[in-house]
Amino acid sequence: MKKNQNNTNNNKDKNRKERFLIKSFYRFYTMIGCVNFDPFQYIKTENEKLQIRYANIRV
């Protein structure tokens, strides 16, 4: 009987922790979704800088 009671208490604690983590992740990703971040913009500018450097070396 005691083992069953301990298991139910552990399950409740585990569920609380999981819910907390899920809520935290949800808040985090909704905050990120509000910010417009375009990684391809930085890749394009870096690529242009590399081409300019190679052009200077060739000349």
PDB file of N, CA, C and O in Angstrom:
ATOM      1  N   MET A   1       0.817  -1.191   0.000  1.00  0.00           N
ATOM      2  CA  MET A   1       0.000   0.000   0.000  1.00  0.00           C
ATOM      3  C   MET A   1       0.866   1.263   0.000  1.00  0.00           C
ATOM      4  O   MET A   1       0.561   2.224  -0.706  1.00  0.00           O
ATOM      5  N   LYS A   2       1.915   1.262   0.770  1.00  0.00           N
ATOM      6  CA  LYS A   2       2.766   2.443   0.839  1.00  0.00           C
ATOM      7  C   LYS A   2       3.470   2.690  -0.496  1.00  0.00           C
ATOM      8  O   LYS A   2       3.677   3.836  -0.896  1.00  0.00           O
ATOM      9  N   LYS A   3       3.830   1.619  -1.171  1.00  0.00           N
ATOM     10  CA  LYS A   3       4.504   1.788  -2.456  1.00  0.00           C
ATOM     11  C   LYS A   3       3.591   2.479  -3.459  1.00  0.00           C
ATOM     12  O   LYS A   3       4.041   3.336  -4.219  1.00  0.00           O
ATOM     13  N   ASN A   4       2.333   2.119  -3.469  1.00  0.00           N
ATOM     14  CA  ASN A   4       1.392   2.750  -4.391  1.00  0.00           C
ATOM     15  C   ASN A   4       1.220   4.234  -4.081  1.00  0.00           C
ATOM     16  O   ASN A   4       1.143   5.061  -4.990  1.00  0.00           O
ATOM     17  N   GLN A   5       1.160   4.561  -2.805  1.00  0.00           N
ATOM     18  CA  GLN A   5       1.013   5.961  -2.422  1.00  0.00           C
ATOM     19  C   GLN A   5       2.247   6.758  -2.826  1.00  0.00           C
ATOM     20  O   GLN A   5       2.130   7.889  -3.297  1.00  0.00           O
ATOM     21  N   ASN A   6       3.423   6.178  -2.645  1.00  0.00           N
ATOM     22  CA  ASN A   6       4.650   6.866  -3.039  1.00  0.00           C
ATOM     23  C   ASN A   6       4.692   7.071  -4.549  1.00  0.00           C
ATOM     24  O   ASN A   6       5.119   8.122  -5.027  1.00  0.00           O
ATOM     25  N   ASN A   7       4.253   6.079  -5.287  1.00  0.00           N
ATOM     26  CA  ASN A   7       4.256   6.204  -6.741  1.00  0.00           C
ATOM     27  C   ASN A   7       3.308   7.298  -7.212  1.00  0.00           C
ATOM     28  O   ASN A   7       3.634   8.045  -8.134  1.00  0.00           O
ATOM     29  N   THR A   8       2.152   7.399  -6.595  1.00  0.00           N
ATOM     30  CA  THR A   8       1.212   8.439  -7.016  1.00  0.00           C
ATOM     31  C   THR A   8       1.755   9.819  -6.684  1.00  0.00           C
ATOM     32  O   THR A   8       1.568  10.756  -7.460  1.00  0.00           O
ATOM     33  N   ASN A   9       2.423   9.961  -5.547  1.00  0.00           N
ATOM     34  CA  ASN A   9       3.020  11.249  -5.196  1.00  0.00           C
ATOM     35  C   ASN A   9       4.125  11.609  -6.173  1.00  0.00           C
ATOM     36  O   ASN A   9       4.240  12.761  -6.591  1.00  0.00           O
ATOM     37  N   ASN A  10       4.940  10.623  -6.539  1.00  0.00           N
ATOM     38  CA  ASN A  10       6.016  10.875  -7.490  1.00  0.00           C
ATOM     39  C   ASN A  10       5.451  11.240  -8.856  1.00  0.00           C
ATOM     40  O   ASN A  10       5.991  12.107  -9.543  1.00  0.00           O
ATOM     41  N   ASN A  11       4.370  10.584  -9.248  1.00  0.00           N
ATOM     42  CA  ASN A  11       3.754  10.893 -10.537  1.00  0.00           C
ATOM     43  C   ASN A  11       3.206  12.314 -10.557  1.00  0.00           C
ATOM     44  O   ASN A  11       3.322  13.013 -11.564  1.00  0.00           O
ATOM     45  N   LYS A  12       2.612  12.739  -9.454  1.00  0.00           N
ATOM     46  CA  LYS A  12       2.087  14.101  -9.387  1.00  0.00           C
ATOM     47  C   LYS A  12       3.219  15.116  -9.488  1.00  0.00           C
ATOM     48  O   LYS A  12       3.102  16.113 -10.201  1.00  0.00           O
ATOM     49  N   ASP A  13       4.315  14.861  -8.775  1.00  0.00           N
ATOM     50  CA  ASP A  13       5.460  15.766  -8.839  1.00  0.00           C
ATOM     51  C   ASP A  13       6.049  15.792 -10.246  1.00  0.00           C
ATOM     52  O   ASP A  13       6.426  16.846 -10.757  1.00  0.00           O
ATOM     53  N   LYS A  14       6.119  14.628 -10.854  1.00  0.00           N
ATOM     54  CA  LYS A  14       6.658  14.539 -12.206  1.00  0.00           C
ATOM     55  C   LYS A  14       5.775  15.312 -13.182  1.00  0.00           C
ATOM     56  O   LYS A  14       6.281  16.025 -14.049  1.00  0.00           O
ATOM     57  N   ASN A  15       4.467  15.171 -13.043  1.00  0.00           N
ATOM     58  CA  ASN A  15       3.538  15.899 -13.912  1.00  0.00           C
ATOM     59  C   ASN A  15       3.659  17.406 -13.722  1.00  0.00           C
ATOM     60  O   ASN A  15       3.595  18.163 -14.690  1.00  0.00           O
ATOM     61  N   ARG A  16       3.832  17.840 -12.483  1.00  0.00           N
ATOM     62  CA  ARG A  16       3.996  19.269 -12.216  1.00  0.00           C
ATOM     63  C   ARG A  16       5.257  19.795 -12.879  1.00  0.00           C
ATOM     64  O   ARG A  16       5.245  20.868 -13.483  1.00  0.00           O
ATOM     65  N   LYS A  17       6.344  19.044 -12.770  1.00  0.00           N
ATOM     66  CA  LYS A  17       7.603  19.463 -13.386  1.00  0.00           C
ATOM     67  C   LYS A  17       7.475  19.513 -14.901  1.00  0.00           C
ATOM     68  O   LYS A  17       7.964  20.442 -15.542  1.00  0.00           O
ATOM     69  N   GLU A  18       6.817  18.513 -15.468  1.00  0.00           N
ATOM     70  CA  GLU A  18       6.642  18.484 -16.922  1.00  0.00           C
ATOM     71  C   GLU A  18       5.790  19.660 -17.387  1.00  0.00           C
ATOM     72  O   GLU A  18       6.103  20.293 -18.395  1.00  0.00           O
ATOM     73  N   ARG A  19       4.726  19.952 -16.665  1.00  0.00           N
ATOM     74  CA  ARG A  19       3.874  21.084 -17.032  1.00  0.00           C
ATOM     75  C   ARG A  19       4.641  22.398 -16.939  1.00  0.00           C
ATOM     76  O   ARG A  19       4.490  23.279 -17.785  1.00  0.00           O
ATOM     77  N   PHE A  20       5.468  22.520 -15.900  1.00  0.00           N
ATOM     78  CA  PHE A  20       6.273  23.726 -15.746  1.00  0.00           C
ATOM     79  C   PHE A  20       7.234  23.873 -16.922  1.00  0.00           C
ATOM     80  O   PHE A  20       7.380  24.965 -17.471  1.00  0.00           O
ATOM     81  N   LEU A  21       7.889  22.782 -17.309  1.00  0.00           N
ATOM     82  CA  LEU A  21       8.823  22.843 -18.431  1.00  0.00           C
ATOM     83  C   LEU A  21       8.111  23.175 -19.736  1.00  0.00           C
ATOM     84  O   LEU A  21       8.602  23.973 -20.535  1.00  0.00           O
ATOM     85  N   ILE A  22       6.965  22.566 -19.945  1.00  0.00           N
ATOM     86  CA  ILE A  22       6.210  22.832 -21.173  1.00  0.00           C
ATOM     87  C   ILE A  22       5.779  24.293 -21.230  1.00  0.00           C
ATOM     88  O   ILE A  22       5.879  24.932 -22.277  1.00  0.00           O
ATOM     89  N   LYS A  23       5.303  24.821 -20.112  1.00  0.00           N
ATOM     90  CA  LYS A  23       4.906  26.231 -20.079  1.00  0.00           C
ATOM     91  C   LYS A  23       6.107  27.137 -20.309  1.00  0.00           C
ATOM     92  O   LYS A  23       6.002  28.150 -21.001  1.00  0.00           O
ATOM     93  N   SER A  24       7.254  26.773 -19.728  1.00  0.00           N
ATOM     94  CA  SER A  24       8.459  27.584 -19.903  1.00  0.00           C
ATOM     95  C   SER A  24       8.899  27.596 -21.360  1.00  0.00           C
ATOM     96  O   SER A  24       9.221  28.652 -21.904  1.00  0.00           O
ATOM     97  N   PHE A  25       8.915  26.418 -21.997  1.00  0.00           N
ATOM     98  CA  PHE A  25       9.293  26.350 -23.404  1.00  0.00           C
ATOM     99  C   PHE A  25       8.318  27.144 -24.266  1.00  0.00           C
ATOM    100  O   PHE A  25       8.724  27.837 -25.199  1.00  0.00           O
ATOM    101  N   TYR A  26       7.041  27.041 -23.950  1.00  0.00           N
ATOM    102  CA  TYR A  26       6.027  27.761 -24.717  1.00  0.00           C
ATOM    103  C   TYR A  26       6.254  29.268 -24.618  1.00  0.00           C
ATOM    104  O   TYR A  26       6.192  29.972 -25.627  1.00  0.00           O
ATOM    105  N   ARG A  27       6.516  29.764 -23.417  1.00  0.00           N
ATOM    106  CA  ARG A  27       6.774  31.192 -23.237  1.00  0.00           C
ATOM    107  C   ARG A  27       8.027  31.616 -23.983  1.00  0.00           C
ATOM    108  O   ARG A  27       8.057  32.670 -24.618  1.00  0.00           O
ATOM    109  N   PHE A  28       9.061  30.789 -23.902  1.00  0.00           N
ATOM    110  CA  PHE A  28      10.327  31.105 -24.558  1.00  0.00           C
ATOM    111  C   PHE A  28      10.146  31.205 -26.069  1.00  0.00           C
ATOM    112  O   PHE A  28      10.612  32.161 -26.690  1.00  0.00           O
ATOM    113  N   TYR A  29       9.476  30.228 -26.658  1.00  0.00           N
ATOM    114  CA  TYR A  29       9.306  30.225 -28.104  1.00  0.00           C
ATOM    115  C   TYR A  29       8.330  31.294 -28.578  1.00  0.00           C
ATOM    116  O   TYR A  29       8.459  31.775 -29.704  1.00  0.00           O
ATOM    117  N   THR A  30       7.365  31.678 -27.762  1.00  0.00           N
ATOM    118  CA  THR A  30       6.489  32.774 -28.166  1.00  0.00           C
ATOM    119  C   THR A  30       7.246  34.090 -28.128  1.00  0.00           C
ATOM    120  O   THR A  30       6.977  34.975 -28.940  1.00  0.00           O
ATOM    121  N   MET A  31       8.186  34.240 -27.203  1.00  0.00           N
ATOM    122  CA  MET A  31       9.012  35.439 -27.172  1.00  0.00           C
ATOM    123  C   MET A  31       9.901  35.491 -28.404  1.00  0.00           C
ATOM    124  O   MET A  31      10.061  36.553 -29.007  1.00  0.00           O
ATOM    125  N   ILE A  32      10.481  34.362 -28.785  1.00  0.00           N
ATOM    126  CA  ILE A  32      11.346  34.324 -29.961  1.00  0.00           C
ATOM    127  C   ILE A  32      10.535  34.600 -31.219  1.00  0.00           C
ATOM    128  O   ILE A  32      11.023  35.258 -32.138  1.00  0.00           O
ATOM    129  N   GLY A  33       9.310  34.108 -31.269  1.00  0.00           N
ATOM    130  CA  GLY A  33       8.465  34.314 -32.433  1.00  0.00           C
ATOM    131  C   GLY A  33       8.150  35.778 -32.680  1.00  0.00           C
ATOM    132  O   GLY A  33       7.906  36.171 -33.821  1.00  0.00           O
ATOM    133  N   CYS A  34       8.151  36.585 -31.645  1.00  0.00           N
ATOM    134  CA  CYS A  34       7.863  38.007 -31.798  1.00  0.00           C
ATOM    135  C   CYS A  34       9.041  38.759 -32.410  1.00  0.00           C
ATOM    136  O   CYS A  34       8.851  39.803 -33.034  1.00  0.00           O
ATOM    137  N   VAL A  35      10.228  38.250 -32.239  1.00  0.00           N
ATOM    138  CA  VAL A  35      11.425  38.910 -32.749  1.00  0.00           C
ATOM    139  C   VAL A  35      11.676  38.422 -34.166  1.00  0.00           C
ATOM    140  O   VAL A  35      11.698  37.217 -34.419  1.00  0.00           O
ATOM    141  N   ASN A  36      11.866  39.359 -35.089  1.00  0.00           N
ATOM    142  CA  ASN A  36      12.166  38.981 -36.466  1.00  0.00           C
ATOM    143  C   ASN A  36      13.664  38.767 -36.602  1.00  0.00           C
ATOM    144  O   ASN A  36      14.442  39.721 -36.594  1.00  0.00           O
ATOM    145  N   PHE A  37      14.056  37.526 -36.724  1.00  0.00           N
ATOM    146  CA  PHE A  37      15.466  37.191 -36.860  1.00  0.00           C
ATOM    147  C   PHE A  37      15.639  36.415 -38.149  1.00  0.00           C
ATOM    148  O   PHE A  37      15.045  35.350 -38.322  1.00  0.00           O
ATOM    149  N   ASP A  38      16.444  36.939 -39.047  1.00  0.00           N
ATOM    150  CA  ASP A  38      16.664  36.300 -40.337  1.00  0.00           C
ATOM    151  C   ASP A  38      18.124  35.880 -40.433  1.00  0.00           C
ATOM    152  O   ASP A  38      18.978  36.710 -40.746  1.00  0.00           O
ATOM    153  N   PRO A  39      18.432  34.614 -40.173  1.00  0.00           N
ATOM    154  CA  PRO A  39      19.833  34.182 -40.244  1.00  0.00           C
ATOM    155  C   PRO A  39      20.386  34.254 -41.659  1.00  0.00           C
ATOM    156  O   PRO A  39      21.595  34.404 -41.837  1.00  0.00           O
ATOM    157  N   PHE A  40      19.528  34.152 -42.670  1.00  0.00           N
ATOM    158  CA  PHE A  40      20.004  34.186 -44.050  1.00  0.00           C
ATOM    159  C   PHE A  40      20.542  35.562 -44.424  1.00  0.00           C
ATOM    160  O   PHE A  40      21.398  35.680 -45.301  1.00  0.00           O
ATOM    161  N   GLN A  41      20.047  36.590 -43.766  1.00  0.00           N
ATOM    162  CA  GLN A  41      20.559  37.933 -44.016  1.00  0.00           C
ATOM    163  C   GLN A  41      22.041  37.998 -43.650  1.00  0.00           C
ATOM    164  O   GLN A  41      22.837  38.583 -44.384  1.00  0.00           O
ATOM    165  N   TYR A  42      22.408  37.403 -42.526  1.00  0.00           N
ATOM    166  CA  TYR A  42      23.795  37.427 -42.096  1.00  0.00           C
ATOM    167  C   TYR A  42      24.660  36.533 -42.975  1.00  0.00           C
ATOM    168  O   TYR A  42      25.825  36.844 -43.221  1.00  0.00           O
ATOM    169  N   ILE A  43      24.105  35.443 -43.440  1.00  0.00           N
ATOM    170  CA  ILE A  43      24.856  34.557 -44.331  1.00  0.00           C
ATOM    171  C   ILE A  43      25.150  35.273 -45.642  1.00  0.00           C
ATOM    172  O   ILE A  43      26.256  35.164 -46.172  1.00  0.00           O
ATOM    173  N   LYS A  44      24.171  36.006 -46.172  1.00  0.00           N
ATOM    174  CA  LYS A  44      24.361  36.723 -47.435  1.00  0.00           C
ATOM    175  C   LYS A  44      25.433  37.795 -47.291  1.00  0.00           C
ATOM    176  O   LYS A  44      26.293  37.921 -48.163  1.00  0.00           O
ATOM    177  N   THR A  45      25.402  38.562 -46.222  1.00  0.00           N
ATOM    178  CA  THR A  45      26.392  39.627 -46.049  1.00  0.00           C
ATOM    179  C   THR A  45      27.772  39.037 -45.859  1.00  0.00           C
ATOM    180  O   THR A  45      28.754  39.590 -46.354  1.00  0.00           O
ATOM    181  N   GLU A  46      27.864  37.927 -45.152  1.00  0.00           N
ATOM    182  CA  GLU A  46      29.165  37.289 -44.956  1.00  0.00           C
ATOM    183  C   GLU A  46      29.698  36.783 -46.288  1.00  0.00           C
ATOM    184  O   GLU A  46      30.894  36.897 -46.555  1.00  0.00           O
ATOM    185  N   ASN A  47      28.840  36.231 -47.117  1.00  0.00           N
ATOM    186  CA  ASN A  47      29.242  35.732 -48.425  1.00  0.00           C
ATOM    187  C   ASN A  47      29.736  36.882 -49.303  1.00  0.00           C
ATOM    188  O   ASN A  47      30.728  36.726 -50.016  1.00  0.00           O
ATOM    189  N   GLU A  48      29.066  38.027 -49.263  1.00  0.00           N
ATOM    190  CA  GLU A  48      29.499  39.184 -50.040  1.00  0.00           C
ATOM    191  C   GLU A  48      30.861  39.671 -49.575  1.00  0.00           C
ATOM    192  O   GLU A  48      31.698  40.040 -50.399  1.00  0.00           O
ATOM    193  N   LYS A  49      31.095  39.678 -48.277  1.00  0.00           N
ATOM    194  CA  LYS A  49      32.395  40.099 -47.755  1.00  0.00           C
ATOM    195  C   LYS A  49      33.491  39.160 -48.237  1.00  0.00           C
ATOM    196  O   LYS A  49      34.582  39.610 -48.586  1.00  0.00           O
ATOM    197  N   LEU A  50      33.213  37.865 -48.259  1.00  0.00           N
ATOM    198  CA  LEU A  50      34.207  36.907 -48.726  1.00  0.00           C
ATOM    199  C   LEU A  50      34.519  37.126 -50.198  1.00  0.00           C
ATOM    200  O   LEU A  50      35.682  37.052 -50.595  1.00  0.00           O
ATOM    201  N   GLN A  51      33.516  37.391 -51.009  1.00  0.00           N
ATOM    202  CA  GLN A  51      33.748  37.624 -52.433  1.00  0.00           C
ATOM    203  C   GLN A  51      34.595  38.865 -52.648  1.00  0.00           C
ATOM    204  O   GLN A  51      35.463  38.877 -53.521  1.00  0.00           O
ATOM    205  N   ILE A  52      34.361  39.902 -51.871  1.00  0.00           N
ATOM    206  CA  ILE A  52      35.168  41.120 -51.995  1.00  0.00           C
ATOM    207  C   ILE A  52      36.608  40.823 -51.618  1.00  0.00           C
ATOM    208  O   ILE A  52      37.522  41.305 -52.288  1.00  0.00           O
ATOM    209  N   ARG A  53      36.837  40.063 -50.594  1.00  0.00           N
ATOM    210  CA  ARG A  53      38.199  39.723 -50.182  1.00  0.00           C
ATOM    211  C   ARG A  53      38.909  38.916 -51.262  1.00  0.00           C
ATOM    212  O   ARG A  53      40.070  39.179 -51.574  1.00  0.00           O
ATOM    213  N   TYR A  54      38.218  37.939 -51.831  1.00  0.00           N
ATOM    214  CA  TYR A  54      38.831  37.143 -52.890  1.00  0.00           C
ATOM    215  C   TYR A  54      39.109  38.004 -54.123  1.00  0.00           C
ATOM    216  O   TYR A  54      40.119  37.797 -54.796  1.00  0.00           O
ATOM    217  N   ALA A  55      38.247  38.949 -54.427  1.00  0.00           N
ATOM    218  CA  ALA A  55      38.465  39.834 -55.569  1.00  0.00           C
ATOM    219  C   ALA A  55      39.705  40.689 -55.337  1.00  0.00           C
ATOM    220  O   ALA A  55      40.469  40.933 -56.271  1.00  0.00           O
ATOM    221  N   ASN A  56      39.912  41.144 -54.117  1.00  0.00           N
ATOM    222  CA  ASN A  56      41.096  41.940 -53.813  1.00  0.00           C
ATOM    223  C   ASN A  56      42.363  41.111 -53.924  1.00  0.00           C
ATOM    224  O   ASN A  56      43.407  41.625 -54.328  1.00  0.00           O
ATOM    225  N   ILE A  57      42.286  39.855 -53.576  1.00  0.00           N
ATOM    226  CA  ILE A  57      43.467  38.994 -53.659  1.00  0.00           C
ATOM    227  C   ILE A  57      43.822  38.724 -55.116  1.00  0.00           C
ATOM    228  O   ILE A  57      45.003  38.689 -55.460  1.00  0.00           O
ATOM    229  N   ARG A  58      42.844  38.535 -55.966  1.00  0.00           N
ATOM    230  CA  ARG A  58      43.091  38.229 -57.377  1.00  0.00           C
ATOM    231  C   ARG A  58      43.710  39.413 -58.111  1.00  0.00           C
ATOM    232  O   ARG A  58      44.508  39.226 -59.029  1.00  0.00           O
ATOM    233  N   VAL A  59      43.357  40.593 -57.724  1.00  0.00           N
ATOM    234  CA  VAL A  59      43.849  41.786 -58.440  1.00  0.00           C
ATOM    235  C   VAL A  59      45.229  42.100 -58.013  1.00  0.00           C
ATOM    236  O   VAL A  59      45.820  43.065 -58.497  1.00  0.00           O
TER     237      VAL A  59
END
